[in-house]
Amino acid sequence: METNEREYMWHDLGLQIVLILVMVFMFLHMHDIPKKLFTKFRLRNRSDIQAKRHFVLGAQHLARARSSKTRSASNSLAKEALAEAEKAIALDPKDAAAYLLKSLALDLQGFRTSALDSLDMALSPLAVKSLADEEKGDALLKRAELKMAMNERGRADSALTDLIESVKLNSKNVKAFCLLGQCYEAKMMKMEARTAYEDALKVEPRSTVAQEALSRLGS
């Protein structure tokens, strides 16, 4: 008797679940939700593709700008690279690569503060997840270079923080180790500077920058 009651209970429960599912599917169908979701997904993919296209075009313009032999041509191409980067950002604001491209284009035109702002966006929680560890390390290196070039006390101190994190994320970047050594030298931290240059030589034994620095430090 008790067994039969349990069977009826499970049967009723199963029937209720089926009815609920049918009602849910009917609701979705009536409101055309599956089609809307598919359309949204398709449009999102289309936006991603367009964003990548603008990024590639921008990267090509930037490469040509860097290799240009005249300043006017370089500036013109850098502006085109900047325009493509901004289009990519508008379509996909969570892709750090477009912010990095924008920063490089701005830096090439001499707009260091704006270039730094764009790097900050690339390394912000909104976009940094799209970067691999080595890419993030390279972005931190570039940000540190800009901060040091601007030669401001507060920025120089934060540049050191960026470089320490950069070499942790990408331990094979000789330039990052050498710049880290320079930062330590500027702060009169000779022991730390020597270690950074030695680490640079472990990666690239022929690095003249590291060799000359160690000679200068008396190693």
N, C-alpha and C positions, 0 to 999 in steps of 0.2 A: 504493500500500500504506500509506504513512505517512498519507495523507489519510483513508483508511478508519479507521485506528486513532484519529485525532483525532475523527472523527465518532462512533465508538462511545464514546469517552471523554466527549464532551459529552452524548451521549444518556444514558449511565449517570449522569452528574452531575445532569442535569435530572430524571431519574427519582427519584434520591435526594432531591432538593429537594422534589418533589411528595409523596413518601412522608412526609417530615418535617412538611410543612405539614398533611397529612391527620391525622397523629398529634397535632399541636398542637391542631387544631380538635376532634378527638375528645376530647382531654383537657379542653378548655375546656367542651365540651358536657356531658361526664360530671359535671363539678363545678359546672355551672350558673353559670359565671363571667360570661358576657355579661349574663345576667339580673341578677346581683348588681351588676355595674358600672352597669347602667342604673338599678337601684333606688337605688344610692348617689348617682348623679348627680341623680336626681329628688328624693331627700330633701334633697340639698344645696341645690337650687334652691328647694325648699319652705322650707327654713330661711332662705335669703336673703330670700324674699318676706316671711316672718313678721318677720324682723329689720327690714326696711324699714317694715313696718306699725307696729311698736312705735316706731321712730324718728319716723315722721310723727305718731303720737299724742303722743309726748313733745314734739315741736316745737310742736304746737298748744297743749299745756298750758303750755309755757314762754312762748309769745306771750301767752296769757291772763294768766299770772302777772305778766308785765311791765306789762301794761296795767291790772291790777287796782288799784282805788282803796283797798283796805284791806290792811294788812300780813298779817292772818290768812289772808285769801283768797289772797294772793300766795304765802305759805309753803305753803299746802295744795296749790296748783296746781304749785308748784315741786317738791314731794315726789312728786306724780304724774308729773311730767316725769322726775324722777330714776329712779323705778321703771321707767318705759318704756325709758329709756336703758339701764338695767342688763339688762333683758330682751333688748334688741337686742344688747348686748355678749355675752351668754351664747350667743346664736345665731350671731353673727358677730364673733368677737374681733379680726378683722383689718380691720374697718371703722372708720376714724378718726372718722367723723361721729358715731357713737354716743358715743365718748369726749368729743368736743367738746360734745355736748348735755349729757352728765353734768356736765362742768365748769361749764357755764353755769348749770345748775340748782343745783349746789352753791354757786357764787359768789353767786347770788341769795339763798340762805339764810344767807350769811355764813361759809361754810366754805371759806375761801381756801386753806388748806393742802391739803385734799382736792381742791379744784378744780384746784390746780396739779398734783397727782399725776395727775389724769385727763388734763390737757393733756400731761403728760410721756408718758403712754401713747399719746395720739393722735399724738405726734411721734416715737414710738419706731420702730425698724426693722420691728416687727411690723405696724404700721398705717399709717405715713406714706406708703407707696406708693399708698394709695388716694386720696390728696389730689393735686389739681392744684397747680401752682406757686403760683398766686394764693391758693388755699385754705390751703396751707402757710404762706404769708406772713401771712395773717390769723390763723392759729393761733399763730404766733410772736409776733405783735403782742399777742394776748390774753394769752399767757404772760408777756410783758414787762410788761404792765399789772399783772398780779397780783403779779409780783415787786416792782415799784416800790411798789405799794400796801402790801405787807408791810414795806417800809422796812428791809430788812436789808442790810448791806454786801455780803455775798457774792452775794445775789440781785440786788442793783442792778447789780453788775458783769456778771453773766450776762445781765441784761435788755438791756444795751447790745449784747452779742453777738447776741441774738435780733433786736433791732431792725435792726441792720446787715444781717442775713440777710433780714429781712422786706422791707425796701425794695428789695433786690436781686430778690426773687421777685415783688414787686408794686410796681412803681414809680409807681403811680397812687393809692396810699393816703396821703392827706393826713395822716390821724391818725398813721400810723406815722412820717412825717417829723417831725411836730411833737413826738411823744414822744421821738424820737431826739434832737431838738434840746434837749429838756428834760434828757435824760440827759447830754448833753455839757455843758450848763450846770452841772449838779450836780457834774460832775467838773472844772469850771473850764476847759473846752476851748472857749473862745469862738469861735475860728475855725471849728472843726468844727460848732459849734452854729449859727452864722450860715449855713453852707452848707446844713445840713439844713432850716432855715426857708426859705431861698431856694428849695430844691427843692420844698418844700411849696407855695410861691406859684406855681411853674411849673405845678403841677397844678391848684391852685385859687387864682387871683389874689385872691379876696375873703376868703381865710382870715384872720379877725381874730386868731386865736391866733398865726399866723406873723407878721402885721404888727406886732402889739404886742410880740412877742418881739424882732424886728429893731430896733424902736424902743428897746426896753430895752437892747439890746446896742450901741446907738449907731450903727446903720446908717442 
